[in-house]
């Protein structure tokens, strides 16, 4: 199992400082989120890239439905080259209550799903290089030869983790097309509920049955472990690993201060 850490808030300077601390403490990745209006995720990750050499750098999540796919392709390729191939892209429909309507962004779920699917096709197509063309419902792209960048350092592509609504078939099929699952569990009424270890076990069985070993596939879970009880923290993460999760993301979304976040970061990942 690998271990990431989400920066719950802060600017590029804080991302650089946190990234350095995480690398020294043995964490595997730093993640940031993409606001509608706020500190830019890719600038924050770039700042962290300049202060680290090993730490992976990613988003949790990038709501691709409100992005220009070619702009995101440019940002990810740029950072992947700068960092020597350390980028992870997490994508999903996004939480519309974070300012979407206020800025005129699409809030309809079906529309956002269509934009996400087309956006992923364009993103991965551009990463492969020119010539690339796309003719879809929402986007049309023609091949161009005006100074295109080279493909990403990482091949066959920058890893893409996709939010999957378990157990909805269409959502899970989308996630399995790419490189990792960010689980979002729904109950019988379609309402969100808390992820369980048993859910992850079932997701791993589902992924293994559909992929049949054709490629590695990540299952990513998040939560908070104690900074001052390494044994308890390790046991918490181990339960998820035994169920089939491959990444644990430390997510202190409700942290009351930067000191609390830094204290947990310095304590290191919950490895067994």
Backbone torsions as a table, in degrees:
resi	resn	phi	psi	omega
1	UNK	NA	141.9	175.0
2	UNK	-106.9	162.6	-170.7
3	UNK	-131.6	120.8	176.9
4	UNK	-112.3	171.9	-176.3
5	UNK	-142.4	126.5	177.8
6	UNK	-91.4	131.7	170.9
7	UNK	-82.8	111.4	-174.0
8	UNK	-69.3	-26.0	178.3
9	UNK	-165.4	165.3	176.8
10	UNK	128.8	165.8	-177.0
11	UNK	-97.3	-171.7	-176.2
12	UNK	-65.1	-35.9	178.6
13	UNK	-63.5	-42.2	178.4
14	UNK	-67.0	-35.8	177.5
15	UNK	-63.6	-40.3	178.4
16	UNK	-64.6	-44.4	179.6
17	UNK	-64.9	-44.2	179.5
18	UNK	-65.6	-40.8	179.0
19	UNK	-58.4	-43.2	178.7
20	UNK	-63.1	-42.5	178.7
21	UNK	-63.4	-44.3	-178.6
22	UNK	-63.2	-43.2	179.9
23	UNK	-63.1	-43.6	179.9
24	UNK	-65.8	-30.4	-177.6
25	UNK	-87.3	-3.3	174.7
26	UNK	96.3	10.5	175.6
27	UNK	-72.9	161.2	-176.7
28	UNK	-100.4	-21.6	-175.0
29	UNK	-159.0	152.0	170.7
30	UNK	-114.9	133.5	177.3
31	UNK	-123.0	148.1	173.3
32	UNK	-131.5	165.1	178.3
33	UNK	-109.0	159.7	-176.1
34	UNK	-105.0	107.0	178.3
35	UNK	-80.5	159.1	171.6
36	UNK	-65.4	-46.0	178.5
37	UNK	-137.1	113.6	-177.3
38	UNK	168.5	-163.9	179.9
39	UNK	-66.9	130.6	-173.7
40	UNK	-69.3	127.3	-176.2
41	UNK	-61.7	-42.7	-173.6
42	UNK	-75.0	-29.1	173.3
43	UNK	-70.7	-40.4	176.9
44	UNK	-60.3	-45.1	-179.5
45	UNK	-68.4	-33.8	176.5
46	UNK	-64.0	-41.7	177.5
47	UNK	-60.8	-41.8	178.5
48	UNK	-66.6	-35.2	179.4
49	UNK	-61.5	-35.0	-177.6
50	UNK	-73.3	-14.0	-179.3
51	UNK	-110.3	4.5	-177.2
52	UNK	-134.0	165.3	178.7
53	UNK	-128.4	-21.5	-174.9
54	UNK	-118.4	-32.2	-172.0
55	UNK	-60.8	131.3	174.4
56	UNK	-77.9	156.0	-169.7
57	UNK	-134.9	123.2	-175.2
58	UNK	-152.2	178.6	179.9
59	UNK	-115.9	141.3	173.4
60	UNK	-139.2	88.4	-4.2
61	UNK	-125.8	172.7	169.2
62	UNK	-98.7	115.2	178.3
63	UNK	-81.6	89.0	-169.4
64	UNK	-62.0	-22.2	-178.7
65	UNK	-62.1	-24.0	178.9
66	UNK	-108.8	16.1	178.8
67	UNK	-107.6	152.4	164.7
68	UNK	-79.5	115.2	-174.3
69	UNK	-56.9	-36.1	-179.6
70	UNK	-70.7	-30.2	175.2
71	UNK	-69.0	-43.2	177.1
72	UNK	-65.0	-37.3	176.3
73	UNK	-60.7	-40.4	178.7
74	UNK	-65.6	-44.3	-178.6
75	UNK	-63.5	-45.4	-177.5
76	UNK	-68.5	-41.3	178.3
77	UNK	-64.2	-41.1	-179.9
78	UNK	-60.9	-48.0	-178.6
79	UNK	-70.4	-34.9	179.3
80	UNK	-62.9	-40.4	177.0
81	UNK	-70.0	-43.3	-179.9
82	UNK	-59.8	-41.1	-173.8
83	UNK	-88.0	-4.4	-177.4
84	UNK	75.6	30.8	175.5
85	UNK	87.1	48.8	-176.6
86	UNK	-119.1	13.8	-174.0
87	UNK	-88.4	141.7	168.7
88	UNK	-127.3	132.8	179.4
89	UNK	-110.3	117.2	174.0
90	UNK	-100.8	128.3	-176.7
91	UNK	-129.1	156.9	176.2
92	UNK	-170.7	-175.8	179.4
93	UNK	-70.5	-27.7	179.3
94	UNK	89.6	158.6	179.0
95	UNK	-94.6	111.2	-173.3
96	UNK	-72.3	-13.1	-179.8
97	UNK	-82.4	12.7	-179.7
98	UNK	-103.0	18.9	175.7
99	UNK	116.6	9.0	-176.8
100	UNK	-61.8	-52.9	-176.5
101	UNK	-62.2	-36.9	-178.2
102	UNK	-61.7	-26.7	-179.7
103	UNK	-109.8	13.1	176.4
104	UNK	73.4	22.5	178.3
105	UNK	-80.8	154.5	-177.9
106	UNK	-67.1	131.7	-179.4
107	UNK	-113.1	-14.4	179.3
108	UNK	-65.3	129.4	-173.7
109	UNK	-64.2	-43.5	-179.4
110	UNK	-62.9	-42.7	178.5
111	UNK	-63.3	-43.4	179.7
112	UNK	-63.1	-36.8	178.2
113	UNK	-65.9	-40.8	177.5
114	UNK	-63.5	-43.0	179.3
115	UNK	-66.0	-36.4	177.8
116	UNK	-63.9	-47.7	-178.5
117	UNK	-62.3	-46.2	178.9
118	UNK	-66.9	-39.3	179.6
119	UNK	-60.5	-40.0	178.7
120	UNK	-67.0	-38.1	177.5
121	UNK	-62.9	-42.4	-179.8
122	UNK	-68.8	-45.1	-178.9
123	UNK	-57.2	-52.8	-177.7
124	UNK	-69.2	-31.5	177.3
125	UNK	-66.6	-43.3	178.8
126	UNK	-66.6	-36.5	178.3
127	UNK	-60.6	-29.4	-178.7
128	UNK	-74.1	-18.3	178.5
129	UNK	105.9	175.8	-178.9
130	UNK	-90.0	152.9	2.4
131	UNK	-81.9	141.8	176.3
132	UNK	-133.3	135.1	177.8
133	UNK	-135.8	148.9	178.1
134	UNK	-146.2	130.4	176.3
135	UNK	-127.1	99.9	-176.8
136	UNK	-123.5	-170.6	179.6
137	UNK	-71.8	-35.8	-173.6
138	UNK	-111.7	-25.2	-176.3
139	UNK	-130.0	143.9	172.3
140	UNK	-131.9	124.0	-178.1
141	UNK	-127.8	130.7	175.8
142	UNK	-109.3	152.9	178.2
143	UNK	-58.2	145.0	177.2
144	UNK	-141.1	154.0	-177.5
145	UNK	-127.5	22.3	-179.7
146	UNK	-89.5	93.0	174.9
147	UNK	51.8	51.5	176.8
148	UNK	-70.1	145.9	178.8
149	UNK	-75.6	164.0	174.4
150	UNK	-71.6	165.9	175.9
151	UNK	-61.6	165.3	177.1
152	UNK	-59.9	159.6	173.6
153	UNK	-62.6	-43.6	-178.6
154	UNK	-74.6	131.7	178.6
155	UNK	-129.0	143.8	12.0
156	UNK	-77.9	-9.2	176.2
157	UNK	-168.6	168.3	167.9
158	UNK	-62.0	130.8	-179.7
159	UNK	-59.1	134.8	178.5
160	UNK	-117.5	121.6	173.5
161	UNK	-102.8	132.6	-173.7
162	UNK	-120.4	134.5	173.6
163	UNK	-65.6	127.8	178.4
164	UNK	-122.2	129.2	178.8
165	UNK	-86.9	105.4	-179.0
166	UNK	-87.6	131.4	9.1
167	UNK	-107.0	35.6	-177.5
168	UNK	-71.7	123.4	-171.7
169	UNK	-61.6	-47.2	-176.3
170	UNK	-62.7	-44.0	179.7
171	UNK	-65.1	-40.9	-179.8
172	UNK	-69.2	-36.0	177.2
173	UNK	-62.4	-39.2	177.0
174	UNK	-61.1	-47.0	-177.4
175	UNK	-63.3	-37.8	-177.0
176	UNK	-71.7	-14.7	176.7
177	UNK	-70.6	-17.7	-172.8
178	UNK	-115.6	-140.7	-164.6
179	UNK	-115.9	-8.7	-179.5
180	UNK	-166.5	159.0	-178.1
181	UNK	-114.1	128.1	169.9
182	UNK	-104.9	100.2	-168.7
183	UNK	-69.9	138.0	173.3
184	UNK	-133.8	107.1	-169.7
185	UNK	-94.4	135.7	179.4
186	UNK	-116.0	144.9	175.8
187	UNK	-87.7	-173.1	-175.7
188	UNK	-64.0	-23.4	179.2
189	UNK	-91.6	1.4	-178.9
190	UNK	83.5	13.1	179.3
191	UNK	-92.9	149.0	178.7
192	UNK	-69.0	141.1	174.0
193	UNK	-137.3	170.5	-176.2
194	UNK	-71.5	135.8	177.0
195	UNK	-67.1	138.6	177.5
196	UNK	-117.3	164.1	175.9
197	UNK	-60.5	-39.3	179.3
198	UNK	-64.3	-37.0	175.3
199	UNK	-57.2	-46.4	-178.4
200	UNK	-64.3	-39.2	177.5
201	UNK	-59.8	-42.9	179.4
202	UNK	-68.7	-37.4	178.0
203	UNK	-64.6	-40.4	177.9
204	UNK	-63.9	-42.1	177.9
205	UNK	-63.1	-41.7	179.1
206	UNK	-62.7	-47.4	-179.0
207	UNK	-63.6	-44.2	-179.2
208	UNK	-63.4	-38.7	-178.8
209	UNK	-67.4	-36.5	-176.9
210	UNK	-84.5	-33.5	-178.3
211	UNK	-89.5	-25.8	176.0
212	UNK	51.5	41.2	174.3
213	UNK	73.6	12.7	-176.6
214	UNK	-68.7	-23.1	178.1
215	UNK	-166.1	156.9	176.0
216	UNK	-63.1	148.9	-179.8
217	UNK	-140.8	126.5	-177.1
218	UNK	-87.2	141.9	166.6
219	UNK	-121.0	123.1	-168.2
220	UNK	-113.1	126.1	176.6
221	UNK	-122.8	154.6	179.9
222	UNK	-133.3	159.7	179.6
223	UNK	174.1	-164.8	-179.3
224	UNK	-129.8	130.7	177.1
225	UNK	-115.5	155.8	-177.2
226	UNK	-69.5	138.3	179.3
227	UNK	-74.9	-29.4	-169.9
228	UNK	-107.7	12.6	175.9
229	UNK	-137.7	85.9	-173.4
230	UNK	-63.2	-36.3	-179.3
231	UNK	-65.8	-45.5	178.7
232	UNK	-63.8	-40.3	179.2
233	UNK	-62.9	-44.2	-178.9
234	UNK	-65.6	-39.9	179.6
235	UNK	-65.0	-36.8	178.6
236	UNK	-63.4	-46.1	179.9
237	UNK	-69.0	-36.1	-177.4
238	UNK	-61.5	-36.5	-179.9
239	UNK	-60.9	-40.0	178.2
240	UNK	-70.3	-39.6	179.1
241	UNK	-62.5	-42.8	-179.3
242	UNK	-65.8	-25.4	177.6
243	UNK	-80.3	-15.8	177.5
244	UNK	123.9	0.3	176.3
245	UNK	-72.1	145.9	-179.0
246	UNK	-115.1	-13.5	175.7
247	UNK	-133.5	135.9	168.4
248	UNK	-110.2	128.3	178.4
249	UNK	-112.3	116.8	176.5
250	UNK	-75.8	118.0	-171.9
251	UNK	-129.0	97.8	-179.9
252	UNK	-96.1	62.1	-175.8
253	UNK	-62.8	-29.3	-177.8
254	UNK	-98.8	16.9	-179.9
255	UNK	-57.0	136.6	-176.5
256	UNK	-87.4	-12.8	-178.7
257	UNK	-158.3	161.0	174.2
258	UNK	-63.7	-33.5	-180.0
259	UNK	-60.8	-39.0	178.4
260	UNK	-63.4	-42.0	179.1
261	UNK	-64.7	-46.5	-178.5
262	UNK	-66.6	-35.4	178.0
263	UNK	-62.4	-44.5	178.9
264	UNK	-67.1	-39.1	179.6
265	UNK	-62.0	-45.6	-177.8
266	UNK	-67.3	-25.4	-179.9
267	UNK	-70.6	-16.2	176.8
268	UNK	88.1	168.4	-175.9
269	UNK	-71.9	158.3	-179.0
270	UNK	-81.9	58.1	178.9
271	UNK	-76.8	149.0	178.0
272	UNK	-71.6	NA	NA
